[in-house]
Amino acid sequence: MVMSLKQLSLERNGKPVLSNISGNLAGGKIIALLGPNGAGKSTLIQAMARLLTCEGSIELQGKNITTYSSEQLAQKLAYLPQHSQLQFPLEVEEVLSLATLPFALTKLQQRQQVIQVISDWGIETLAHKDFRQLSGGEQQRCQIARTYLQLSNMKHEGRGCGLWLLDEPASSLDLQHQKQLQAVCHRAAEAGHCVVIVLHDLNQAMRLADEVWLLKDGELVAQGEAKEVMTEALIQQVFNVSVRRIEDDGDHFFVFS
């Protein structure tokens, strides 16, 4: 098991934002966190990244997450927040190279990995630009590439064992790069990593995720295989909208009704 959550709870100003969240995150899986605004999705993924202190416990690869140093944690999970801002004038290539720092790599290996990820993500024209001058979508692509490069170094006995935490990574991407993101998430899971992704698009979640966690008002309403959890009744309960789930040649998608 990559990560286990046990009764996570958190209050802000006397109001619960997470309430007794428990669940297991297995390698080789893509897990989508779904829910309306304010449901606790970003809070939960920040807790997984050890950016928030909650009641309850989190185990990462069998050890309490609090026992890891910052460097050790960076060797086991990669986190992409909703918004990534830099205050310093770094070129894209320099931003990408940050992903290699937690690992025992030579300068040549670091350089080779950065060149490869630039090629893989098709961002050659951005490599020597000031990250701060990029559009929102270009910045997002670069940060996804950076965290994927970090993830790709997390291996045990030749098999991926890392945790990739993505908070609304598709929000600034055009259709072509949304498709690329989905393909890379599948590639990461096939390699053995666990991918946790916050989404708002029900159809994207149905196509992408192995498991879905539905949250509302800080509570985990349902969790399990996507096709079992994403029923018309549960979607209406969580999102307060009426939908129809349509099956077409084995695929499922939602429309408003």
Steps between C-alpha positions, in 0.01 A plus 500: 500500500640839404298700755238435769279767656342436837223725635638829373318799643568873485316809623540864399341772712293237674364360174593146385668493160593131516304246704635151574645431155645150466620311196784316329695612195646209307775501242395465140179697555362837393273644769282801421377732775163647404263736673355851487696811590589497867458124534853455637677359194796740503521482878517121485770493235702759695474275806630210288796721404566577870423867452228493766490343844182303566361280772534134410799348323654456156735216414720531194653172387439347841641783714334796665541792262628724782814286535639595158738787446410748226754339268370149572145617437602646164639158410159341555236750387465782251236771549358745248286776657222682319723802450880506484667839528869581492655816643840450340603531132552133417496359150273205432800268473610607847152442642497148355843425645362553852325164464831315493649651818358252758661205322857367487567596140814624333497839325502314167201287602312808616571674171396198294171467690414867452572481128285187474201647685516815286480279192228274643277796581572693182615812681828558314395853404439585866818353648698825520214737573438666835236286668321808631443628145314190382123478459300317765467190285872497416591532868266214583654275234848572635401430859326176402818401317711591805296289741488212253879509473519487880257206504694308236799474737291329770566130453536187710648187344451654157130569556336838553388555859439876525195712568402774252262758647335727241263778606288602200788459253278530192345835593727706270567242230360497149345181361821368346689527826212365706526188283875491558447529876259206497748288308781581742279422802429157350871451431585585861242254634616227262853551633374429853452849641181629663342809345255715699333771295243768589249545218174682433413335168288189565561358154873548529495319834297214355750456214814544707453365852515147635349621827296804598467663841190720525522777759240742630531742793825339609356149514585203281157407365614205288815336371564210266517411133399790280205330329361382834540830685395741225131416495230749407368494856837565666594774253170674569550460876852644495466773235131590536444467125294255300702293251456202274773241454503367147678189378624487143701204374636426847582862584308702759444875498279753676263761367283746693135396513 
